[in-house]
């Protein structure tokens, strides 16, 4: 299950990246693959998993028109994310930072100030008036100037080395999951065919059996019910007579009970 889940996350982020890049920038399969490969390279030198990086890459790509700009910003996304979250960066975090980068690229430079990133007037002008590649390069330099190569620096710590190992294990799980997925899909298809066979063949057969046997069972049940009710109706007067007799002579039964109790006490005293 862990392997299938890991593969599912990776496949989801890759598909989002593919759709966004083709939609926004008319990217080719080769161009999309180059972004995936770059994420794998960055994972080897840092602590952010490639699937997490792809979440940020596809989000920032919604604001861009060039795959080159996406790759320019990926290291900066990683550095800011690690500076803010340490080794525990999630896909959700990267989506948020991707959105923030997108706003900055659209001229909303105040978004950087809210996370403590400073820049000068010249840099701000480039962010607002430069070409897409100039804006991307300027933003990447601003992030590096403020937080350094945080992603690579964390990879040298004990926590970072553990995270790198986890990322490698995650890659292995993804590979295993990728190989298991087709078998699971085939099993579900087989199950679907079995269900279809049951609906089309077994259930109609059960209906026919029910229609054939149902009246006989119903008749037998009615006969049994009539017999039981006959016995109940026959015994009912006797039971009611006994109950009425006890009610009418309750005083006598009380006297007899008291007398028996008195005799028992007397005998106990004599003994």
C-alpha positions as CSV (number, residue, x, y, z in Angstrom):
1,X,0.0,0.0,0.0
2,X,2.9,2.4,0.8
3,X,4.4,1.7,-2.6
4,X,1.1,2.3,-4.4
5,X,0.5,5.5,-2.4
6,X,4.1,6.8,-3.1
7,X,3.7,6.1,-6.8
8,X,0.2,7.7,-6.8
9,X,1.7,11.0,-5.4
10,X,4.5,11.0,-7.9
11,X,2.2,10.2,-10.8
12,X,-0.2,12.9,-9.7
13,X,2.4,15.6,-9.6
14,X,3.9,14.6,-12.9
15,X,0.5,14.6,-14.6
16,X,-0.3,18.1,-13.2
17,X,3.1,19.3,-14.5
18,X,2.5,17.8,-17.9
19,X,-1.0,19.3,-18.3
20,X,-0.1,22.8,-17.1
21,X,3.1,23.0,-19.2
22,X,1.3,21.9,-22.3
23,X,-1.6,24.2,-21.7
24,X,0.4,27.3,-20.6
25,X,3.5,27.1,-22.8
26,X,2.9,24.4,-25.4
27,X,5.7,22.4,-23.9
28,X,6.9,19.2,-25.6
29,X,7.3,15.9,-23.9
30,X,11.0,16.4,-24.0
31,X,10.7,19.8,-22.3
32,X,8.4,18.4,-19.6
33,X,10.8,15.5,-19.0
34,X,13.7,17.9,-18.6
35,X,11.9,19.5,-15.7
36,X,11.3,16.1,-14.1
37,X,14.9,15.2,-14.6
38,X,16.0,18.5,-13.1
39,X,13.9,17.9,-10.0
40,X,15.6,14.5,-9.6
41,X,19.1,16.2,-9.8
42,X,18.1,18.8,-7.2
43,X,16.8,16.0,-4.9
44,X,20.3,14.4,-4.9
45,X,22.0,17.6,-3.5
46,X,19.2,18.8,-1.2
47,X,16.4,17.6,1.1
48,X,13.3,18.3,-1.0
49,X,11.9,15.2,-2.7
50,X,11.4,15.4,-6.4
51,X,7.6,14.9,-6.2
52,X,7.4,17.8,-3.7
53,X,9.5,20.0,-6.1
54,X,7.1,19.1,-9.0
55,X,4.2,20.4,-7.0
56,X,5.9,23.8,-6.8
57,X,7.1,23.7,-10.4
58,X,3.6,23.0,-11.8
59,X,2.1,25.7,-9.7
60,X,4.6,28.4,-10.7
61,X,4.3,27.2,-14.3
62,X,0.7,28.5,-14.3
63,X,2.2,32.0,-14.3
64,X,4.9,31.4,-17.0
65,X,5.3,30.7,-20.7
66,X,8.8,29.1,-20.8
67,X,10.1,25.8,-19.3
68,X,13.5,27.6,-18.9
69,X,11.9,30.1,-16.5
70,X,10.4,27.2,-14.5
71,X,13.8,25.5,-14.1
72,X,15.4,28.9,-13.2
73,X,13.0,29.2,-10.3
74,X,13.1,25.6,-9.0
75,X,16.3,26.0,-6.9
76,X,14.9,29.2,-5.4
77,X,11.6,27.5,-4.5
78,X,13.6,24.8,-2.7
79,X,15.8,27.2,-0.8
80,X,12.9,29.4,0.4
81,X,10.8,26.3,1.3
82,X,13.6,24.8,3.4
83,X,14.4,28.1,5.0
84,X,10.7,28.3,6.1
85,X,9.9,24.6,6.8
86,X,13.3,22.8,7.3
87,X,13.3,19.2,6.1
88,X,9.5,18.9,6.5
89,X,8.5,20.6,3.2
90,X,5.2,19.2,1.8
91,X,3.6,19.4,-1.6
92,X,1.1,21.8,-0.1
93,X,3.9,24.1,1.0
94,X,5.4,24.1,-2.4
95,X,2.1,24.9,-4.0
96,X,1.8,27.9,-1.7
97,X,5.3,29.1,-2.5
98,X,4.7,28.6,-6.2
99,X,1.6,30.8,-5.9
100,X,3.7,33.4,-4.1
101,X,6.4,33.4,-6.8
102,X,3.7,33.7,-9.4
103,X,2.3,36.8,-7.7
104,X,5.8,38.4,-7.6
105,X,6.3,37.7,-11.3
106,X,3.1,39.5,-11.9
107,X,4.4,42.6,-10.1
108,X,3.1,42.0,-6.6
109,X,6.5,42.3,-5.0
110,X,5.0,42.9,-1.5
111,X,4.4,39.1,-1.3
112,X,8.2,38.7,-0.8
113,X,8.3,41.2,2.1
114,X,5.7,39.3,4.0
115,X,8.1,36.3,4.3
116,X,11.1,38.5,5.2
117,X,12.7,38.7,1.7
118,X,14.3,42.1,0.9
119,X,15.4,43.6,-2.4
120,X,16.5,47.0,-3.8
121,X,14.7,49.4,-6.1
122,X,16.5,48.2,-9.2
123,X,15.6,44.6,-8.5
124,X,12.0,45.6,-7.9
125,X,11.9,47.4,-11.2
126,X,13.2,44.3,-13.0
127,X,10.6,42.2,-11.3
128,X,7.9,44.5,-12.6
129,X,9.1,45.5,-16.1
130,X,11.6,42.9,-17.2
131,X,11.0,40.0,-19.7
132,X,9.8,36.7,-18.2
133,X,13.3,35.3,-18.1
134,X,14.7,38.5,-16.5
135,X,12.0,38.5,-13.9
136,X,12.6,34.8,-13.1
137,X,16.4,35.3,-12.9
138,X,16.0,38.3,-10.7
139,X,13.6,36.6,-8.3
140,X,15.9,33.6,-8.1
141,X,18.9,35.9,-7.3
142,X,16.9,37.8,-4.6
143,X,15.9,34.5,-2.9
144,X,19.5,33.2,-2.9
145,X,20.8,36.6,-1.7
146,X,18.4,36.4,1.3
147,X,18.5,32.7,2.3
148,X,21.5,31.3,0.5
149,X,21.6,27.7,-0.8
150,X,19.5,26.5,2.1
151,X,18.5,23.3,0.5
152,X,22.0,22.1,-0.1
153,X,23.2,23.3,3.4
154,X,20.5,21.3,5.1
155,X,21.5,18.2,3.2
156,X,24.8,18.3,5.1
157,X,23.1,18.2,8.6
158,X,22.2,14.9,10.4
159,X,18.5,15.7,9.8
160,X,19.2,16.4,6.2
161,X,21.1,13.1,5.7
162,X,18.1,11.3,7.2
163,X,15.7,13.1,4.9
164,X,17.9,12.3,1.9
165,X,17.8,8.6,2.8
166,X,14.0,8.8,3.1
167,X,13.8,10.4,-0.3
168,X,15.8,7.5,-1.8
169,X,13.5,5.0,0.0
170,X,10.6,7.0,-1.4
171,X,12.0,6.7,-4.9
172,X,12.3,2.9,-4.5
173,X,8.7,2.7,-3.3
174,X,7.6,4.7,-6.3
175,X,9.4,2.3,-8.6
176,X,7.8,-0.7,-6.9
177,X,4.4,1.0,-7.0
178,X,4.7,1.7,-10.7
179,X,5.2,-2.0,-11.3
180,X,2.4,-3.1,-9.0
181,X,-0.2,-0.6,-10.4
182,X,-0.9,-2.5,-13.7
183,X,-1.4,-5.7,-11.8
184,X,-3.9,-4.0,-9.4
185,X,-5.6,-2.4,-12.3
186,X,-6.0,-5.8,-14.0
187,X,-7.4,-7.3,-10.8
188,X,-10.0,-4.5,-10.6
189,X,-10.9,-5.1,-14.3
190,X,-11.4,-8.8,-13.6
191,X,-13.5,-8.0,-10.5
192,X,-15.6,-5.7,-12.6
193,X,-16.2,-8.4,-15.2
194,X,-17.2,-10.8,-12.4
195,X,-19.6,-8.3,-11.0
196,X,-21.0,-7.8,-14.5
197,X,-21.5,-11.6,-14.9
198,X,-23.3,-11.8,-11.6
199,X,-25.6,-8.9,-12.5
200,X,-26.4,-10.3,-16.0
201,X,-26.6,-14.0,-15.2
202,X,-26.7,-14.9,-11.5
203,X,-29.3,-12.3,-10.3
204,X,-31.8,-13.2,-13.1
205,X,-31.4,-16.9,-12.2
206,X,-32.1,-16.1,-8.6
207,X,-35.2,-14.2,-9.6
208,X,-36.4,-17.2,-11.6
209,X,-35.8,-19.5,-8.6
210,X,-37.6,-17.1,-6.3
211,X,-40.6,-16.9,-8.7
212,X,-40.7,-20.7,-8.9
213,X,-40.2,-21.6,-5.2
214,X,-41.8,-18.5,-3.7
215,X,-45.5,-19.6,-4.0
216,X,-44.7,-23.1,-2.5
217,X,-42.9,-21.6,0.4
218,X,-45.7,-19.0,0.9
219,X,-48.4,-21.8,0.9
220,X,-46.4,-23.9,3.3
221,X,-46.0,-21.0,5.7
222,X,-49.7,-20.1,5.5
223,X,-50.6,-23.8,6.3
224,X,-48.2,-23.8,9.3
225,X,-49.5,-20.4,10.5
226,X,-53.1,-21.7,10.3
227,X,-52.2,-24.9,12.3
228,X,-50.4,-22.9,15.0
229,X,-53.3,-20.4,15.3
230,X,-55.7,-23.3,15.6
231,X,-53.7,-24.8,18.5
232,X,-53.6,-21.4,20.2
233,X,-57.3,-20.8,19.8
234,X,-58.0,-24.3,21.2
235,X,-55.8,-23.8,24.3
236,X,-56.7,-20.2,24.9
237,X,-60.1,-20.8,26.6
238,X,-58.5,-23.4,29.0
239,X,-55.7,-20.9,29.9
240,X,-58.3,-18.1,30.4
241,X,-60.5,-20.4,32.6
242,X,-57.6,-21.3,34.9
243,X,-56.5,-17.6,35.2
244,X,-60.1,-16.6,36.0
245,X,-60.5,-19.4,38.6
246,X,-57.3,-18.2,40.3
247,X,-58.5,-14.6,40.3
248,X,-62.0,-15.6,41.7
249,X,-60.5,-17.7,44.5
250,X,-57.4,-15.7,45.3
251,X,-58.5,-15.4,49.0
252,X,-58.7,-19.2,49.4
253,X,-55.2,-19.6,47.9
254,X,-53.8,-17.0,50.3
255,X,-55.4,-18.7,53.3
256,X,-54.0,-22.1,52.1
257,X,-50.6,-20.5,51.6
258,X,-50.6,-19.0,55.1
259,X,-51.7,-22.3,56.7
260,X,-48.9,-24.2,54.9
261,X,-46.5,-21.5,56.2
262,X,-47.8,-21.8,59.7
263,X,-47.5,-25.6,59.7
264,X,-44.0,-25.4,58.4
265,X,-43.1,-23.0,61.3
266,X,-44.7,-25.3,63.9
267,X,-42.9,-28.3,62.6
268,X,-39.7,-26.4,62.7
269,X,-40.3,-25.5,66.4
270,X,-41.2,-29.1,67.3
271,X,-38.0,-30.3,65.6
